[in-house]
Each structure stands twice: as C-alpha cells, then as structure tokens.
C-alpha cells in the first residue's frame, strides 16, 4: 500500500512516519515533495487537509484520506462521496480549542485586554477604590447561562470546562440522540430555544450545507445582550450580520477565532473580514489558532499516525467521518 503525505512535515512527523515504516515494511510512505506529483496517481491513501479537486481526480486508486485535524471543508467532498473514498480525521485538539473558548470569554468579561492596555500604556488604575465606581471593574461568568452550539468533541469539552463555573448549559444539536449527553443540563434541536435561554453562546459547529449561515443576520439581530464565541467556521455566522449586531450593540460582544478570509500560502497578513470587525471595541480577536498548541500539534501527529496504523492493521481507521454529513 502506498501512503502519500501531502501535508507539511516537521521532525516529529518524520520520526513517527519512520517508526510506522519499520512496523509496516510492506507499505510505502512517500514524504518527499520532489517528484510527488508522479506519486499521486497510484496512491491508495493520502494524508492532507487541503486537497484540491484535481489531486483527488488524479488519484485513481485512492481508497482513504487521512485528514490531520477535524474540519472537512477544505476537501472536495462531492467527488469523494461519489467515488466512495473514506475519510479519517482527528479530534484530539478539541480540549485545547475548548480552553481557548473559555479563555476568550474570561478575557472579555474580565476586561483583561482593556485593563492591561490601560495599565501598560497610561499607568491607569481601575477599580472601586481608584475611581469610586463599582462599574469600573470586571465581571464574572460564574452562574451565567450558556448555550453550546454543537455537541461534538469541542462542544463537550466546552461544557465540561463551563461546569467549573457553575454555569447552566444547554446544548444544540442538529439531530436527536438517545439518552443524555455528559456535562449538558439540557439538549435541544431548536436553535431559537437554545439562544433564548443563554447569555453566552459558544459556536463549535463544522461547516456543512446545513450549518452555513445558520447564524443569519436575522438570528443575530435577535441576540440582544448576548456574547458570542465562534471557534467553528466563519461562514456558520453571517459576516455582515455579525458586524452590524456588534456595531449597533445588539450583541454584548464576541470572541472570534474563525474568520472569513485568510492569508495566502507563505503570507502572514490579510484582512480577516470585508467589514471592520477588528476596529470594534467589543470583540476579542484570535487568528484561528485555538486548536494549535505545541501539545495539540503532537497529539494531532500521533492521532493521524494511529489512524493510519489502525487502517493498515484492520482496514478501518480509528476515527472515520461520514462524508454525507461532513463530520
């Protein structure tokens, strides 16, 4: 079996691939970019998360794709489904994404960024004893009602962490499941109900045909006084609607890690939105790195290698997704 790695490979990747090669001497693992184009045609497995359609079409023998993260929106799923190609992804960075979610919410309610900047730039002090106003202080998320939109690995970890703060948590799912879900006080299939019951709203959905634009301009205009955190995908939340709801104060605020526009390959600068969301005072900004820590990076490598190992041993990866559902 030939496995072609189309993703960026560092030393940790190479060490794990080398160990895999010793474990499966009959398999061939292609890691060199030189001449890789000629290797795609008869590859039975490809490792990569951003695969253009022409690559998939050239891989005539392709049976499975190993995606080294959770999101599926950067692979041509229609062609993959039509050919019956399987996809295995990993969810091992979910605890880190959830941690970033909570950190951004705490930063907003705790006014950490505002007070840090005031203290560092102007030596300005805040607090009742400094200004005589109880309003000039930070707030807590303890006991605040929360909605977690998407109850997969990320959403479950968000709920788990919120429990530490005594928050009542309602989870939103697109499809019903038997029984209860751990860490959630309630599960609903009704987005309106989830939003009505909550002050903090955490979006942890993949981008699918069903979730694209789920938070429409109309939905956002009805979220008066709520705080929105998006670590799913930008297009789950209407771009213009988000900007207007933040600008006019409908939304109390937002913490955003998932955006609408990204730098090109080799670039480090780009406007993340066509609207000036970055200039608004009620947002906490993050450049789509919630799932990227040194610890998460190692777990992603190990999780992908485990998927390949399981497939080579049994013909089935440990975590395969449903192409029809896109997760």
Secondary structure by P-SEA (a helix, b strand, c coil): cbbbbcccccaaaaaaaaaaaaacccbbbbccccccccccccccccccccccaaaaaacccccbbbbccccccccaaaaaaaabbbbbbbccaaaaaaaaaaaaaaaaaaaaaaaaaaaaacccccccccccccccbbbbccccbbbbccccaaaaaaaaaaaaaccbbbbbbcccccccccccccccccaaaaaaaccbbbbbccccccccccccaaaaaacccbbbbbccccccccaaaaaaaaaaccccccccccccccccccccccccccccccccccbbbbcccccccaaaaaaaaaaaaaaaaaaaccccccccccccccc
